[in-house]
Amino acid sequence: MTRLKTMYGAFALAVAGLAAAPAALAETSYSFASEAGDYIGQGQARAYTGADSTIAVSGNAQSLQMSVSRGNDNWRIELSAPRGQRLQPGRYYFAERSAFRTGRSPGIDIGGNGRGCGNAWGSVYIQQIEFGANDAVTALEATGLQRCELENAPLLTAKLRYNVQPLSLALDSDAGDYIGRGLRKDYAGDTSTFAVSGNDSYLIYNVSGQRDSWSAILRPPTGQTLGVGTYPINRFGDANSVGFDFAGNGRGCNRVAGSIAIKAIEVDPVSRMVTGLSADFEQRCEAGSTALRGSIRYKR
């Protein structure tokens, strides 16, 4: 398959359409999944949100704590950077119990409902983190993986979100799709970088990570600017279709068909720069029968 213009690196997304709508609201939540035999989670799965629970975050860039309470449930989660370092997006392995972490190890300590670990083994994934005055945590998206007491103990996986909007790319490609080549993969802030430039007439959105670089171009229907709605797509757009072209890793399409659903978009009222975007798409390269499906979640 040939390509009119080879595209490497950037994930370029030109956005235009009708009227702007707010992007997804900031989320605060806590959830965990516990393997059978895990002492802390007792083999259960639970989910808590800011609407049905009291969720608070304290601490700073070196070590943070989340507390969660609802009914008779009370949980406390502590995530720590290696001593002398600051938490930042990325993956931290070989975690030890936070209060007693040694050397260059990060810290983790998940407990609650009267149960805690004397020793912990695990990992800390920071997808998003932001700080305010005095290094107070103002936004957080993180995943903690903990084994209690023994290195091979059953696993507890906890997901923490505090005042954050989604920031991710998810791809699901049919086996015969030329662009994705059967790929199913999620990209988030612990493994990947996201950046945008452009405005509500043309947006460039870059995603790079996990040995991949993806690129797309999205143009509005003629005479419009970006707004919520579901549109048919072709590569260059027309009066009724969004121009859309998703490519990457050295592969691209000469023609595309499919659809895109713009679920939400946030635009700065002065600069017209796009600061938030939620969109799902299905692209068929060369207008064939196999598809690449994707979900874009972005906030500046």
N, C-alpha and C positions, 0 to 999 in steps of 0.2 A: 504494500500500500504506500502511496506517495503522499507528499505533503506540500502544499503551495509554499508554506513558510515554516521551517522547523522551529519549534518552540522549546526552549530549555529554561529551567529554573523557576521563574515567577509563576504565581498563580494569579493571573490577571483577570479581574472581573469588572467589566464596564457595566454600570448600572444606570438605567433610566426608566421612567414610566409615568404613573399618574400621581397621586398624592401620597406624601410620606405618612407612615404610621409608626408609632413607637415600637422599638425592638423589645425583646423579651424583658420582663421585669427582673430585677435582681432577686436571687434565690438564697434563702437560708434553710438548710436542712442537714440532717444526719441520718445515715442508714448503715446497717452492717449485715453481713452474712457470715454465719459461724458454722464451721464444719462440725460434724458429729464428734463429740469428745472434747471440743474446745471448752475450757473452764469458764471463760468470761462470757461468751455468748450462748453457752449451753446448747449449741447446735441449732439455734434459731436464726431467723432473719427479721429485722425490725426496721421501720422507717419513721422518721419524725420530721415535721416541718415547722417553720416559724409560725404557721397558722394554728397548729394544734399543740405546740410544745413551747417551753421556754428554752431558748438556745442563746448562749452568750460566749464570746471569745475574749480572752485576756492574754496578757503576756506581751512579747515584743519580737524583734527579728531573730533573736537567738533561740527563744523557746516560747511556744504559744500553748494555750490551753483552751479547749472547748468544753463547756458544761451543757448538759441536756437533761431536762426533766419533763416528765409527763406522767400524771397519775402516780403510781408507785415506782416508776422507773426513774433512775438517776444514773447518768453516765458522765464520765470524765475522760477526756482524751488529751494527751500531751504529745506534741511533736517538737523535736529539738534539732537544731543544726549541730554539726560537729563543734566542739568547744573552740571558741575564738572566731567562728564563722557566723554568717547570716543566712537565714532561710531564703531561698530564691527558687524560681521555677527549675525543675530538674528532678532527677531520681537519686535518692540516697539509699545505699544498700548497707547491709551488715549493721542494722540498727540494734542498739542495746537499750535496756531500760533507761529512760531519760535521766533520772537523778544520778545514776551510777555509770553513765557512758564513759568509755575510756578512749584514749588516743584520738583517732580521726573518725570514730563512729558517730553517726547521728543517734538521736534518741526517740523512743516511742514508749508510750505507757497508756494502754486502754484498759479501763476498768469501770466497775459500777455495780449497783445493786448488791453491795457488800462483798464483791469479789475483786481481787487484784492479783497481779503476778509478782512474784519475788524476783524472777528473771524474765527477760523478754528477748526474743530474736525477731527481726523483721526488716521491713523496708518502708521508706517514706517517699511518696511521690507528690511533688508540689506542682499542680497545674497552673494555678494563679495565686499571687499574693501581692497585696498592696499595704502600704504603711502610711500613717498620718503623723501627727505631732508625737514626739518622744518615742517614735518607732512603734506606736500602737498599731495593731493589725486592724485594717479597715475593710479588707476583702480577702477571701480565702477560698480556694478550691484545692482539695488535697485528698489523697488516698493513703491509708495506713494499713499495712499488713503485719500481723503480729502472731507469733507462736509463744505460748505461755509455758514457762518453766523448762521446756526441753526444745532443742533445735529442730527436732522432727515432730513436735506436737501438732495437733490439728490447727488449721489456719483460721484466723479471724480477719476478715476484710472490712474495713470501715471507710465510708466516703463522707467527707466533710465539705459543706458549702456554707459560706457566710457572706452575704451581701454581694454575690457575684452573678453576672450574666454569663450564658454559655459562650465558650470559646473553643471551637472544634471543627474538624472536617471528618465526615464519615463517608466511605466509599464502599459500594457493593456492585461488583461487575460480573456480568454473565461470562461463562467460560469462553465464548467466542468473541467477546468484545475486544476490539483492537486496542483501545486506550488502556483499560484496566487489566486486561488479560486474566480475568477471573479473580481479581484481587478483592478481598474483603478486609478492610483496615480502618482503624480509627486513629485520628491525630489530635492530640491535646497539648496543653502547654508544658507538660513535663517532658515531652519528647520533640516538640515541633515549635516553629516560630510562625507568627502570623503578622502581616503588615498590610496596610492599605494606603493608597493615594487616589486622588480623584474626587469627584463630587457626585451629585445626584443625576448628572448627565453622563458621567463616565467614571467608573471606579476600577482601580487596580488593586487586587487582593492577593497577597503572596503567602504561600504555605510551603514550608520546607522542613523535612524531618523523616527519620526512619529510612534513610537512603532514598527518599523520593523528593521530587520537586514537581508540583502540579501547576497548571496554568489554565486560566479560562478567560474568555472575553464575552461580555454580555452587553448588548446594545438595546436601547428601548425601541418599541414600535415607533414608527416615524411620527415626529411631532410631539412625543410624549416625554415625561420624566418618570422616574421609577416610583411605583406604588404597589400596594398589596394586590394580589390577584394571581390567577393561574393563566399562563400564556403558552401557546404553541411556540416552538423554537425552530429557527433555521440559522445558518451560520452568520448571515449578515443582517437579518431582520427585514421587516417590511411594515406596512401599515397595520397589520394585525398580529404580527409575530415579533417576539423578542429575538434579537440576534445573540446567539449563544454558541460558544466554542470552547469546550473543555479539553485540555491536552496536557501532556507532561511526559517526563522521562524520555524525551526525544520522539514521542509519537503524537500525531495529530490527524484530524479528519479534513478532507476537502469539502464534504457536505455533512450536515447533521439534521436529524429530526428528533422529535420528542416534545417535552414540555418542561416548564419551570413554574413552581409555585413560590411566589414571594409572600412569605407569611408576615414579615414585619421589616421595617426599615426606619432608621433614626438618622436625621440629617441636621447638622448645625444650621440654625436659621440665618446666620450671617455669612459664613463662608460657603455654605451648601455642601461641605464635606460630609461624607457618609461616616457616621460613628457607630452604627449598629446595623446588623443585617441577619435575617433568618430566612433561608431559602432552601427548598428541596428541588432537585431536578432529575430528569431521566433523559439521557442522550443516547441516540442510536447513530453510530458512526457510519458514514456513507449511506444513511437512511436504511440500514439493514434491519434485521430482526433481533439481533442481540443488543443488550442495553448496558449502560453504565448509570447507576443511580447514586446520587450523592446528597448529603445534607451539610449545608454551610451554616455555622453559627459564629458570629463575630461581634465583638464589641471593642471599641477603642479604649 
